[in-house]
Amino acid sequence: MIIEYNLSDIESVAKKLIEFCDSRTLLFYGEMGSGKTTLIKRLVKELGVSEVANSPTYGFVNIYETDKGEQINHFDLYRLQSEEEAYDIGLEEYFYGEDWNFIEWPEVALNIIPENFIKLTFEKVNENVRKLTIQKN
């Protein structure tokens, strides 16, 4: 599925994506500034988190709890250099339960991430428009 959207439509894109998901592990691909974190912030809000989500660039993961008691793990693996580092931070332990896992820059950890995931690829069309390609694995 491909969605081209204006940034002002991010709420409806997030709602559509949640309805589409049959996996709670979403992998976010795209250049810096292509809209990965912006969509994650909206997804976190749509799933019922009252606090504002932020990028976990320096801590690798931010954890949020929804108003239904579900956990959302937001990973930013940009600074990881190897799969070994992903194991060192205990990444695989987050995938045992039923949590939502939003993973930016997942390339370094593909052997650790469960096989049932949704791949989201972002392309910046212009300052206000993004192209999102959604693929189920």
C-alpha contacts under 8 A as a table, 3 or more apart, distances in Angstrom:
res1	aa1	res2	aa2	distance
1	M	133	T	5.92
1	M	134	I	5.18
1	M	135	Q	6.71
2	I	131	K	7.06
2	I	132	L	5.63
2	I	133	T	4.46
2	I	134	I	6.13
3	I	131	K	5.83
3	I	132	L	5.12
3	I	133	T	6.51
4	E	129	V	6.99
4	E	130	R	5.66
4	E	131	K	4.29
4	E	132	L	6.12
5	Y	9	D	6.33
5	Y	10	I	7.49
5	Y	13	V	7.70
5	Y	129	V	5.56
5	Y	130	R	5.48
5	Y	131	K	6.47
5	Y	132	L	7.94
6	N	9	D	5.40
6	N	10	I	7.20
6	N	128	N	5.50
6	N	129	V	4.45
6	N	130	R	6.42
7	L	10	I	5.37
7	L	128	N	5.49
7	L	129	V	6.12
7	L	130	R	7.27
8	S	11	E	7.74
9	D	12	S	5.69
9	D	13	V	6.47
10	I	13	V	5.03
10	I	14	A	6.12
10	I	39	L	6.72
10	I	42	R	7.06
11	E	14	A	5.22
11	E	15	K	6.33
11	E	42	R	6.46
11	E	46	E	7.85
12	S	15	K	5.09
12	S	16	K	6.11
13	V	16	K	5.13
13	V	17	L	6.10
14	A	17	L	5.10
14	A	18	I	6.24
14	A	39	L	6.75
14	A	42	R	6.28
14	A	43	L	5.34
14	A	46	E	7.08
15	K	18	I	5.25
15	K	19	E	6.37
15	K	43	L	7.53
15	K	46	E	6.85
16	K	19	E	5.21
16	K	20	F	6.20
17	L	20	F	4.96
17	L	21	C	6.19
18	I	21	C	5.30
18	I	43	L	7.60
21	C	24	R	6.94
21	C	118	I	7.45
23	S	26	L	7.41
23	S	116	N	6.29
23	S	117	F	5.60
23	S	118	I	6.61
24	R	98	E	7.39
24	R	99	D	6.74
24	R	100	W	4.64
24	R	101	N	6.05
24	R	117	F	7.09
25	T	100	W	5.94
25	T	101	N	4.63
25	T	102	F	6.08
25	T	103	I	7.67
25	T	114	P	7.90
25	T	116	N	7.29
25	T	117	F	4.91
25	T	118	I	6.37
26	L	101	N	6.17
26	L	102	F	4.99
26	L	103	I	6.23
26	L	117	F	5.67
26	L	118	I	4.79
26	L	119	K	5.98
26	L	120	L	7.04
27	L	102	F	6.16
27	L	103	I	4.93
27	L	104	E	6.22
27	L	105	W	7.67
27	L	106	P	6.33
27	L	117	F	7.05
27	L	118	I	6.12
27	L	119	K	4.84
27	L	120	L	5.88
28	F	36	K	6.15
28	F	102	F	7.27
28	F	103	I	5.87
28	F	104	E	4.75
28	F	105	W	6.45
28	F	106	P	7.19
28	F	119	K	6.38
28	F	120	L	4.98
28	F	121	T	6.14
28	F	122	F	7.63
29	Y	36	K	7.35
29	Y	104	E	6.56
29	Y	105	W	6.11
29	Y	106	P	7.59
29	Y	119	K	7.51
29	Y	120	L	5.99
29	Y	121	T	4.65
29	Y	122	F	6.14
30	G	34	S	5.95
30	G	35	G	7.96
30	G	36	K	7.12
30	G	121	T	5.68
30	G	122	F	4.81
30	G	123	E	6.35
31	E	34	S	5.49
31	E	122	F	7.55
31	E	123	E	7.53
32	M	35	G	7.78
33	G	36	K	7.56
33	G	124	K	7.70
34	S	122	F	5.81
34	S	123	E	5.80
34	S	124	K	5.00
34	S	130	R	7.10
35	G	38	T	5.11
35	G	39	L	6.18
35	G	122	F	6.72
35	G	124	K	7.62
35	G	130	R	7.29
36	K	39	L	5.49
36	K	40	I	6.33
36	K	104	E	7.19
36	K	122	F	6.94
37	T	40	I	4.92
37	T	41	K	6.09
37	T	54	N	7.83
37	T	55	S	6.56
37	T	104	E	7.93
38	T	41	K	5.27
38	T	42	R	6.56
39	L	42	R	5.11
39	L	43	L	6.10
40	I	43	L	4.93
40	I	44	V	6.08
40	I	53	A	7.82
40	I	74	H	7.99
40	I	102	F	7.25
41	K	44	V	5.27
41	K	45	K	6.41
41	K	52	V	7.06
41	K	53	A	5.17
41	K	54	N	7.01
42	R	45	K	5.04
42	R	46	E	6.09
43	L	46	E	5.01
43	L	47	L	6.10
44	V	47	L	5.22
44	V	48	G	6.68
44	V	49	V	5.84
44	V	53	A	6.80
44	V	64	Y	7.94
44	V	72	I	7.45
45	K	48	G	5.32
45	K	49	V	5.06
45	K	50	S	6.58
45	K	51	E	7.88
45	K	52	V	7.47
45	K	53	A	7.92
46	E	49	V	7.37
47	L	66	T	6.33
48	G	66	T	4.73
48	G	67	D	5.20
48	G	68	K	7.30
49	V	52	V	7.68
49	V	64	Y	6.81
49	V	65	E	6.19
49	V	66	T	4.51
49	V	67	D	6.13
50	S	66	T	7.63
50	S	67	D	7.77
53	A	64	Y	7.93
54	N	62	N	7.71
55	S	62	N	7.56
55	S	74	H	7.73
55	S	76	D	7.01
56	P	59	G	5.28
56	P	60	F	5.18
56	P	61	V	5.19
56	P	62	N	5.50
56	P	74	H	7.08
56	P	75	F	6.39
56	P	76	D	5.72
57	T	60	F	5.48
57	T	61	V	7.67
57	T	75	F	7.94
57	T	76	D	5.34
57	T	77	L	7.37
57	T	78	Y	7.20
57	T	79	R	7.55
59	G	62	N	7.30
60	F	75	F	5.43
60	F	76	D	5.13
60	F	77	L	6.03
61	V	73	N	6.45
61	V	74	H	5.37
61	V	75	F	4.37
61	V	76	D	6.42
62	N	73	N	5.93
62	N	74	H	5.19
62	N	75	F	6.65
63	I	71	Q	6.88
63	I	72	I	5.68
63	I	73	N	4.70
63	I	74	H	6.31
64	Y	71	Q	5.76
64	Y	72	I	5.07
64	Y	73	N	6.57
65	E	68	K	7.88
65	E	69	G	5.83
65	E	70	E	5.58
65	E	71	Q	4.65
65	E	72	I	6.20
66	T	69	G	5.21
66	T	70	E	5.20
66	T	71	Q	6.35
66	T	72	I	7.51
67	D	70	E	7.43
70	E	99	D	6.55
70	E	100	W	7.91
71	Q	99	D	5.11
71	Q	100	W	6.30
72	I	99	D	5.76
72	I	100	W	4.59
72	I	101	N	5.97
72	I	102	F	7.56
73	N	94	Y	7.78
73	N	99	D	7.09
73	N	100	W	6.05
73	N	101	N	4.83
73	N	102	F	6.17
74	H	101	N	6.05
74	H	102	F	4.80
74	H	103	I	6.06
74	H	104	E	7.90
75	F	101	N	7.46
75	F	102	F	6.06
75	F	103	I	4.66
75	F	104	E	5.96
76	D	79	R	7.87
76	D	103	I	6.07
76	D	104	E	4.77
76	D	105	W	6.26
76	D	106	P	7.95
77	L	80	L	5.43
77	L	103	I	7.34
77	L	104	E	6.15
77	L	105	W	5.25
77	L	106	P	6.23
77	L	108	V	7.55
78	Y	104	E	7.28
78	Y	105	W	5.33
78	Y	106	P	7.96
80	L	83	E	7.87
80	L	85	E	6.23
80	L	86	A	6.87
80	L	108	V	7.04
81	Q	85	E	6.78
81	Q	108	V	7.05
82	S	85	E	5.33
82	S	86	A	6.74
82	S	108	V	5.77
82	S	109	A	7.70
83	E	86	A	4.99
83	E	87	Y	6.43
83	E	108	V	5.49
83	E	109	A	5.36
83	E	111	N	7.88
84	E	87	Y	5.09
84	E	88	D	6.14
85	E	88	D	4.78
85	E	89	I	6.37
86	A	89	I	5.43
86	A	90	G	6.59
86	A	91	L	5.64
86	A	92	E	7.96
86	A	108	V	7.61
86	A	109	A	6.30
87	Y	90	G	5.03
87	Y	91	L	5.75
87	Y	92	E	6.71
88	D	91	L	7.63
90	G	93	E	5.65
90	G	94	Y	7.59
91	L	94	Y	5.83
91	L	95	F	7.74
91	L	112	I	7.61
92	E	95	F	5.69
92	E	96	Y	7.68
92	E	112	I	5.90
92	E	113	I	7.01
93	E	96	Y	6.01
94	Y	97	G	7.05
94	Y	99	D	7.71
94	Y	101	N	7.92
95	F	98	E	7.64
95	F	99	D	7.42
95	F	101	N	7.79
95	F	113	I	7.42
95	F	114	P	7.08
103	I	106	P	5.85
105	W	108	V	7.51
106	P	109	A	5.56
106	P	110	L	6.31
107	E	110	L	5.65
109	A	112	I	5.36
109	A	113	I	6.41
110	L	113	I	5.31
111	N	114	P	7.96
114	P	117	F	6.83
115	E	137	N	6.99
116	N	136	K	7.86
116	N	137	N	5.88
117	F	136	K	6.38
117	F	137	N	5.56
118	I	134	I	6.93
118	I	135	Q	5.71
118	I	136	K	4.59
118	I	137	N	5.90
119	K	133	T	7.95
119	K	134	I	5.80
119	K	135	Q	5.11
119	K	136	K	6.30
119	K	137	N	7.18
120	L	132	L	6.59
120	L	133	T	5.69
120	L	134	I	4.78
120	L	135	Q	6.59
121	T	132	L	5.65
121	T	133	T	5.10
121	T	134	I	6.64
122	F	130	R	6.76
122	F	131	K	5.80
122	F	132	L	4.78
122	F	133	T	6.63
123	E	130	R	5.68
123	E	131	K	5.00
123	E	132	L	6.47
124	K	127	E	7.24
124	K	129	V	6.48
124	K	130	R	4.80
124	K	131	K	6.44
125	V	128	N	7.72
125	V	129	V	5.35
125	V	130	R	5.31
125	V	131	K	6.55
126	N	129	V	5.26
126	N	130	R	7.08
